[in-house]
């Protein structure tokens, strides 16, 4: 039974080094439930089409179900002499039912088999990831509700720019993740195809019924071309690019959490349950969870590049290079799920230092644009007002103040006899935020409407699922 994938054309066995090199067993073991599901559907089709001798299907079905139970209970030991999960299932089936096990592979190749397994596996994982992602979006939505009154400096070029509501900032990420969720739905619609029945590459001479197995397995459609069915890895590359985009969003958020939790910013403090210490510096409280999320984005991007490179020179149809798709995809799924398991908790754990952010939202002249806007309202062309206020900032800074509101009256009269100082007092972070008029601005009404829109979307998604 060893080296089952070798027919009698070979004089001897594969060398141990080559066997170890070719084996995918160390990473494709997780496909076993999907492999069994695909085999059960294939078996049902063979039985219905009277391709098998009487009585064989029942035996094989029982054997396959037993193998799945052994796997679930952790009692099935991977056997290295069988090179992959598919050959392990067939080998174990042979031990259970005897030589009739050999009928299972009628009208099927490992090429359409592994493609079927991967489609089943990915579809299930994507559904699960979609649910977890909705949880993350809901967490950001709640955080936004809790920070509707918190003002903070918004940045451009990493420099304080204009005051915003912290809720607005959380919602920006909520919308990125909402797009990720819709992109994952799009992916599912395109990837929901059954390759089973394509055989090695050309179809098979049996009167098999690929549409029957498609329905059994719950796929929305069939591939239109057998060569494409066995050699398509677009759905994996597309999934990896989906994951890369998602991880890029995660990484940006993680980067902000790292910055904001540095004492230099002091905007937030992650809960102790999400902070780590230093082995030498007793005072340290490090944002490791956020740092690792940022770091893990790199490996996911790498997996995308890796599979693109694996596929780029492959002639049709199946080539063993494609076996290299699995570790990239599996590690990506594990990474994405690991992030989704920890990010909502990290966000919920944050202590928010509203006073510090309010102070910073007033410092560094974040109301300078609005001061120029007031001059413009009085008839000064905006560009001229922009220059005038820039000069004022320079004078105030030179005099040693970090904000307009800190300038004493007499100094102000000297720097800006043409600008009433009440304006500067009036331009608080709160009035600036409230003055934004656009539907997607940081004004409270807009932010509240974003929260309502997100809630609507989340409810709709929940109802549809
Ligand atoms: N372990 C293989 C893979 O992951 C299964 C398909 C093997 N097919 C073949 N013709 N060698 O791609």
Boltz pocket constraint, residues with backbone or C-beta under 6 A from the ligand:
constraints:
  - pocket:
      binder: B
      contacts: [[A, 24], [A, 28], [A, 83], [A, 84], [A, 110], [A, 111], [A, 114], [A, 318], [A, 319], [A, 320], [A, 322], [A, 323]]
      max_distance: 6.0
